[in-house]
Amino acid sequence: MSQSDQRQGKAEPESFEDPGLPYHRPRLADKDPKAAKRAERQVAAMFGISILGTIIALWAYFGLDQSATDTASIMQMNTAIGIGVMLGLFGIGFGAIHWAKTLMRDHDMVEERHELRSSDEARAGAIQNLKDGVEDSGIGATPEGVGRRGLLKGSLITAVLLAPLALLVPQIGNMGGNWDVNALRHTMWKKGTRLARDPEGTLIKASDVTIGSAFHVIPEGLNELEHGKLEEKAKAIVLMVRLDPRDLNLQPGREDWSFDGIIAFSKVCTHVGCPVALYEQQTHHLLCPCHQSTFDVANGAKVIFGPARRPLPQLPIAVDDEGYIIAQSDFDEPVGPSYWDRLKTPGSSPSAEAVGN
Amino acid sequence: MGTKIDHAAAGTANYLDERTSIGGFVKFFARKIFPDHWSFMLGEVALYSFVVLLISGVFLTAYFVPSMTPVTYDGSFASMRGVEMSEAFRSTLQTSFDIPGGLLLRQIHHWAALLFTASILVHMARIFFTGAFRKPREINWLVGFTLMIMSLAAGFTGYSLPDDVLSGNGLRIIDGILKSIPIIGAYISFWLFGGEFPGEILIPRMFTAHILIVPGLILGLIALHLFLVFLHKHTQYPGGGRTHKNVVGLPLFPVYTAKAGGFFFVVFGVIAFMAAFFTINPVWNYGPYDPSPVSAGTQPDWYILFIDGALRLMPGELFGIPSEWFVGGYTISWNLLVPGVIMPALLFGFMALYPWFEAWATGDRGEKHVLDRPRNAPVRTGIGVGVITFYLVMVLESMNDIMAMLFQLSLNDITLSLRVAIFVAPVVAFMVTKRLCLGLQRKDRELVLHGNETGRIVRHENGEYIEVHKPLDEQARWIRVSYDDIAPSVVAPQFNDRGVQRKGHKWDKFKHLLSRFYYEDRVSPVTPAELEDAKHHH
């Protein structure tokens, strides 16, 4: 007991006492019948606004020109019906809430809680019931404590665990198409494929490519594919630029992969595969707009900023007799984001390993 | 007339009750008490936006064609005529331009989806900061957590259905993240896309997930969620007469039937307002999916921003250490695994299991039905603000290009700063919040002990000036003194008298460390003795 308590001559309780429910302050509508009547009229008015809203929505649907399909008319129809729907809903909602807040009971009531735990009696009963059930099934231990029917239990559990496989293995097996993940290693590019403009598909002559220009490129014949066009396009897109050859820092082993300052890289980001579509002519930087990986075109498209780790794969190019730009071969490594064995499977060339490291 | 209706109603009720014993249910439910507070409406917003999603979604399925078969557009939207696109995109354009009110339906559905995910997260934050997840509601926290994950799944599958350039790039990012999973990544990608990305089967598959599997699960989980709310009875904020053993409020019928029922119409009305006035996801401007084009400033729907931001934050190389490893010729892409798989797993895992961490720290086994004021749980509130800060740093980073444009900043500087902030900001936010809470608790003590300043200066006969303080009324005081004052746990000795190590000592020690972390710094509520003492000092 503290000194102050002794001074008082009486013991203070350990903690304060709950003062109980606060005093209920009556609302205007509780005391004044006029106010109550006013609230009633307000609620009715709100419901009336709802009816008006429904009429507006129907008027907009039938009254406005449904055949107009220009964007402005579509937006007009959208807004007009929308306003009707909105008023139709707001009227009911605010009306009901206003009713509840002004006219319905607002004097707190108290309900007791009961502990969620079942009574001991109920628990004992539950356990007894389960025991009886186990006894009836013949699985449980005998009164002597010896486990029975172990074989039954074991075989049932095994069977139930295995049974889903009968359905799931074939079904999941079907879902991955041909499961040929090796397809990720190859693109449409091969020796002699001409470079074409994306999306028109017109061919590109070396003389068309002025210094500082950038071309979005697809392989010739992509647009004519009957099947799998998007899958091929997703891998084969290329960005081609022409730099002043003096600015171009050719990578060892790739001295003849470019032509007089014209150089081409995969447009699929080595991070998560977005198209690396933004080229900044002044700095020779390629920027991926999704996560801002930045690649230096003048330096083998090496990463200079951002989440990507690997340089963009380079497409070796040359110029054919007619002056068109052609590919010398496919990319020498899988394009796009990394995956577990991208450097592993047969066909991966040693240079891919070198680039990877 | 009146008696006729009464008679008919009684007849119907009798008919139903004799076949379903519905009388018992009505007796149990009709006057069930619910406490009143604005923050209890957050979960309602989530529920109602889901109902709006169901209603608008059913009508959308009347027009949407879930197919990736390529077609050439010849509909009424002039600037897309002759463009090759999927059936899905074509039918989305058709819904928008050729069906009166179709665009409104699409926009109602999309805005409702954004509101659904947002209200779930805000509702979850309310549950967290007030401690409503404590016993007996831990299981319902898990149900709600699963609903949150399901809402993200519903949102993402729906966002991807129109097959436009933006959503297609979103799917490509998902494809990239899946491929980074060690050993089976490429196979998971093939399984999902039915072969190589993008394939022609993903949209039908996502359609089934979006309109059947995910909403079915959500519906079932909502039923369980609400059943548990009824079973547990709603929590209440502290106040006079409110205890862990009662619930104080107003009856379901008629007060909450009117209030909550009315609120459904208000939520729907707000969504209709947004849909009427604010264009969302104008896919006709983006164009159909094509793997080649993409524009700057591409952001996903808001609830995916944090993953996108995490992907942007993780450097490809840090202090010379590459974030992609080649081990025995195999590739491990930490630059994708960390932000795309590990971070979400840790974040969501922590969220899901949080109630148990705190239960270990408090060691309290009782049922808790009176909510905490956030200041009275300083460490919990600090953790919550820390996690939200972590989340917001990622969201900010996902908008780094927009911020760079808007504020004329260097995009690289923003990213570099946020790379530091992702580690520093949550810790600072935790510490600052905890201190703020302790400060607010001290202010509560001050108020209880000395009351409110009145601004009235009185001069005593002896010349002394004092300011008159007005003591708090007992209701205001009760709110400030009625919280649990939890002290750190004490560990039983490691060895018994015979020098044998006690069983479970290490576990106890862990719980003790946790308990110290939570409750070492604390401000105890004023006791009646202290109040009495304070009175005599003046």
Interface residues (C-beta under 8 A of the other chain):
Chain A: S2 S4 D5 R7 Q8 E12 P13 E14 S15 F16 D18 P19 G20 L21 P22 Y61 L64 Q66 T69 D70 T71 I74 M75 M77 N78 T79 I81 G82 I83 V85 M86 L87 L89 F90 I92 G93 F94 G95 A96 I97 W99 A100 K101 M104 R105 D106 D108 M109 V110 E111 E112 R113 E115 L116 I172 M175 G176 G177 N178 W179 D180 V181 A183 L184 D198 P199 H216 I218 G228 K229 L230 E231 K233 A234 K235 I237 K267 H271 V272 G273 C274 P275 A277 L278 P289 C290 H291 Q292 S293 V303 F305 G306 P307 A308 R309 R310 G336 P337 S338 Y339 W340 D341 R342 L343 K344 E353 G356 N357
Chain B: R31 K32 I33 P70 S76 F77 A78 S96 F97 D98 P100 G101 L103 L104 Q107 P136 N169 R172 I173 D175 G176 I177 K179 S180 I181 P182 I183 I184 G185 A186 Y187 S189 F190 W191 F193 G194 G195 E196 F197 P198 G199 L231 H232 K233 G239 G240 G241 T243 H244 K245 N246 V247 V248 G249 L250 P251 P254 V255 A258 K259 G261 G262 F263 F264 F265 V266 V267 F268 G269 A272 F273 A275 A276 F277 T279 W284 Y289 D290 P291 S292 P293 V294 S295 A296 G297 T298 D308 L311 R312 L313 M314 P315 G316 E317 P322 S323 E324 F326 G329 Y330 T331 I332 S333 N335 L336 P339 G340 E367 H369 N400 D401 L411 N412 T415 E474 Q475 R477 W478 V481 S482 P525 T527 P528 A529 E532 D533 H536
